[in-house]
Every structure is written in structure tokens, then in C-alpha cells.
Amino acid sequence: MTRSSKKGPYVDPRLLKKIEGKKPLETGVIKTWSRACVVSPEMIGFTFGVHNGKTHLEVLVSEDMVGHRLGEFSPTKKFIKHGGKMQKELEMKKKESEIAAAQSAKTATEPAAGAKK
């Protein structure tokens, strides 16, 4: 459920205090644990270190992020790909075919380079 429109969006006052009167390019990473804070237009250009429960992930705020919450840009779960032994075999075959294609492309360009001399 969203926040009441008469209250307005929640913007952490401590976070606004940290960026008040500062320039985005000169300021380093601003660490915050306030994942529920809504991105406001004053925050554009600043880099925030948003805590994901373990570390602070750097988030550079752009115009597209205004209205969203800071926590949306700092995922809390790490995706580890699906599949086991079968998936590894498929990836190895794919890698080998890419290497073979690169080598064949390299040999095709070498005689052309030698003919120019």
C-alpha cells in the first residue's frame, strides 16, 4: 500500500541534510541505510552507497529514478544461475565454439594482411 498523498513522499531528512549545499561531482559516496527513502529531484547526480544488508552498493541517481525508492536499486539477494552439471557442459561447448570461431576468423584475416605487403 502506498503512502497517503496528503503526507507526500518519504524523504529521509538526514539524507537531505547530507546533500544540502553540496555539488554532486565534488561529493563522494554518501552512505545510507535508508532504503525506503524516495528519490527526489535534489538528489540527481549524487552517488549513494545504499546498504543491502551486507555491503553498501553504489547507486548514481539519474532523472529516471525520481519517485522510486533507493532500495530498488540495491538488490538484497544475489542470483546464482540455475543448472548443475548439465548446464556447465552446455557452457563449455558454447565457449569452445566461440574460441573456434575466433580462431577461424583470425586465420581468414592473416593471409589478406600478408598479401598487402
C-alpha positions in Angstrom: 0.0 0.0 0.0 1.3 3.4 -0.9 1.8 6.4 1.3 -1.0 8.9 1.7 -0.9 11.7 -0.9 -1.5 14.3 1.7 1.7 13.3 3.6 3.8 13.3 0.4 6.7 11.0 -0.4 9.0 9.9 2.4 12.4 11.5 2.0 14.9 10.9 4.9 15.7 14.3 6.4 19.2 13.2 7.4 19.9 12.3 3.8 18.7 15.7 2.6 20.9 17.3 5.2 23.9 15.5 3.9 23.4 16.7 0.3 22.3 20.2 1.2 24.6 22.9 -0.3 26.9 20.4 -1.9 27.8 19.8 -5.6 27.2 16.3 -7.0 30.5 15.9 -8.7 32.6 17.1 -5.8 30.8 14.9 -3.2 31.9 11.3 -2.8 29.7 8.3 -2.0 27.1 9.2 0.6 26.4 6.1 2.7 22.8 5.4 3.8 20.8 2.7 5.4 17.5 4.3 4.4 16.3 2.1 1.6 12.7 3.4 2.0 13.7 6.9 1.1 12.1 8.2 -2.1 14.5 9.7 -4.7 13.7 13.4 -5.0 14.9 15.8 -7.8 17.5 17.4 -5.4 19.3 14.0 -5.4 20.1 13.9 -9.1 23.8 13.4 -9.8 24.8 12.3 -6.3 26.2 8.8 -5.7 24.6 7.0 -2.7 26.0 3.9 -1.0 22.8 2.0 -0.3 23.1 -0.8 2.2 21.8 -4.2 1.0 22.2 -5.9 4.4 25.8 -6.8 3.9 27.6 -4.0 2.0 26.9 -0.6 0.5 26.2 -0.7 -3.2 26.9 2.5 -5.2 23.9 4.0 -6.9 24.3 7.0 -9.2 21.0 8.8 -9.1 19.6 9.9 -12.6 16.4 11.6 -13.7 14.7 8.3 -14.4 15.0 7.3 -10.7 12.9 10.2 -9.3 9.9 8.8 -7.5 11.4 5.4 -6.9 12.9 4.2 -3.6 16.7 3.9 -3.1 16.3 0.2 -2.1 15.0 -0.7 -5.5 18.5 -0.1 -7.0 20.4 -2.1 -4.3 19.4 -5.8 -4.6 19.5 -7.8 -1.4 19.7 -11.2 -3.0 22.5 -12.5 -5.3 21.3 -14.6 -8.2 23.3 -17.7 -8.8 22.5 -19.3 -12.1 20.3 -22.4 -12.5 21.5 -25.7 -13.6 24.2 -28.1 -12.4 26.5 -30.4 -14.3 24.4 -30.4 -17.5 24.5 -26.6 -17.6 28.3 -26.5 -17.2 28.7 -28.9 -20.1 26.5 -26.6 -22.3 28.5 -23.6 -21.3 31.8 -25.3 -22.1 30.6 -26.3 -25.5 29.5 -22.8 -26.2 32.8 -21.4 -25.1 34.7 -23.9 -27.2 32.7 -23.0 -30.3 33.3 -19.2 -29.7 37.1 -19.9 -29.5 37.0 -21.9 -32.7 35.0 -19.2 -34.5 37.5 -16.5 -33.3 40.5 -18.6 -34.5 38.9 -19.2 -37.9 38.2 -15.5 -38.3 41.8 -14.7 -37.3 43.3 -17.2 -39.8 41.0 -15.7 -42.5 42.3 -12.2 -42.0 46.0 -13.2 -41.8 46.5 -14.1 -45.5 44.8 -10.9 -46.5 47.2 -8.9 -44.3 50.2 -10.8 -45.8 49.1 -10.1 -49.4 49.1 -6.3 -48.9 52.9 -6.3 -48.2 
